[in-house]
Amino acid sequence: MVELAIVLVVLGVILGLAMPDLRSAGDAASVRSAVTSTVATLVAARHTAIARGAMSTVRVDTARGRILVLAAAETVLVRDLRDAHGVRLGATRLELRYTPNGLGYGASNTRLTIGRGRFADTVIVSRLGRVRH
């Protein structure tokens, strides 16, 4: 019985030491997943503008942690990053536009920051509408 108690205490100590690393790995995975989703959303906004032959708009709602793609008055796509991935979202601009030929419109470089815990990553949209990660 004493030996079993010692084994359980040792396992508890090992798990206690490993737990922060597991939590950090989960945070990093959530950030990576949210970045992938963000890049896909920006690409979808560009393709929407090209396919419809009209301006498309990307709105970043940092308070709710989501990104919306609009074409005319229609909401084409909503990505809720906070609910889906548990991340926080920051942006240097809250709105981006794509012209019918797929170029960025009236914007300087935009930086979207996605973070959770100690981990953060950045997605940059150039003046021409190119997305870099």
C-alpha positions in Angstrom: 0.0 0.0 0.0 2.9 2.4 0.9 4.6 1.6 -2.5 1.4 2.4 -4.4 1.1 5.7 -2.6 4.7 6.6 -3.4 4.1 5.7 -7.1 1.0 7.9 -7.2 2.8 10.8 -5.6 5.7 10.5 -8.1 3.2 10.4 -11.0 1.4 13.5 -9.6 4.7 15.4 -9.4 5.6 14.4 -13.0 2.2 15.4 -14.3 2.4 18.7 -12.3 5.6 19.5 -14.1 4.4 18.5 -17.5 1.0 20.3 -17.3 2.4 23.9 -18.2 4.1 22.4 -21.3 0.9 20.7 -22.4 -1.1 24.0 -21.9 1.5 25.9 -23.9 1.3 23.4 -26.7 -2.5 23.8 -26.7 -2.1 27.6 -26.9 0.4 27.3 -29.8 -1.9 24.9 -31.7 -4.9 27.2 -31.2 -3.0 30.2 -32.5 -1.7 28.3 -35.5 -5.2 27.1 -36.3 -6.7 30.6 -36.0 -3.9 32.0 -38.2 -4.7 29.4 -40.9 -8.4 30.3 -40.6 -7.6 34.0 -40.9 -5.5 33.6 -44.0 -8.2 31.5 -45.6 -10.8 34.2 -44.8 -8.7 36.9 -46.4 -8.1 34.7 -49.5 -11.9 34.1 -49.7 -12.5 37.8 -49.5 -10.2 38.5 -52.4 -11.7 35.6 -54.5 -15.2 36.9 -53.7 -14.3 40.3 -55.2 -12.9 38.7 -58.3 -15.8 36.3 -58.8 -18.5 38.9 -58.3 -16.7 41.6 -60.1 -17.4 44.0 -57.2 -15.7 45.3 -54.1 -15.5 43.1 -51.1 -14.9 44.2 -47.6 -13.2 42.5 -44.6 -14.3 43.8 -41.2 -12.3 42.9 -38.2 -14.3 42.9 -34.9 -11.6 42.8 -32.2 -14.1 43.0 -29.4 -15.9 39.8 -30.5 -12.8 38.2 -32.0 -14.3 37.6 -35.4 -13.7 38.5 -39.1 -16.5 39.2 -41.5 -16.4 39.2 -45.3 -19.0 41.4 -47.0 -19.9 41.9 -50.7 -22.2 44.8 -51.3 -24.7 44.6 -48.3 -24.4 40.8 -48.1 -22.4 39.0 -45.4 -20.6 36.3 -47.3 -18.5 34.7 -44.5 -18.1 35.0 -40.7 -15.1 33.5 -38.9 -15.5 33.6 -35.1 -11.9 33.1 -34.0 -12.5 33.7 -30.3 -15.3 31.1 -30.0 -13.7 28.5 -32.3 -10.1 28.8 -31.1 -10.2 30.7 -27.9 -7.8 33.4 -29.2 -7.7 37.2 -28.9 -7.6 39.3 -32.1 -5.9 42.6 -32.7 -5.7 44.7 -35.8 -4.0 47.9 -37.0 -7.0 48.6 -39.3 -10.6 47.3 -38.7 -11.5 47.3 -42.4 -9.9 46.1 -45.6 -11.2 46.2 -49.2 -10.5 44.3 -52.3 -11.3 45.6 -55.8 -12.9 43.5 -58.5 -9.4 42.7 -59.9 -8.3 41.4 -56.5 -6.1 44.2 -55.4 -6.2 45.9 -52.0 -8.0 49.3 -52.1 -7.1 52.4 -50.2 -5.1 50.7 -47.4 -1.6 50.7 -46.1 -0.2 47.5 -44.7 -2.5 45.9 -42.2 -1.3 43.8 -39.4 -3.7 41.2 -37.7 -2.3 39.8 -34.4 -3.7 36.6 -33.0 -2.7 35.4 -29.6 -3.5 33.0 -26.7 -1.6 32.6 -23.5 2.1 33.3 -24.2 1.8 32.7 -27.9 1.0 35.2 -30.6 1.4 35.3 -34.4 0.9 38.0 -37.0 -0.8 38.0 -40.4 0.1 41.0 -42.7 -1.9 42.2 -45.6 0.1 44.4 -48.0 -1.2 47.5 -49.9 -1.8 45.3 -52.9 -3.9 42.8 -50.9 -1.3 40.1 -50.6 -1.5 38.1 -47.4 1.8 37.1 -45.6 2.2 35.0 -42.6 
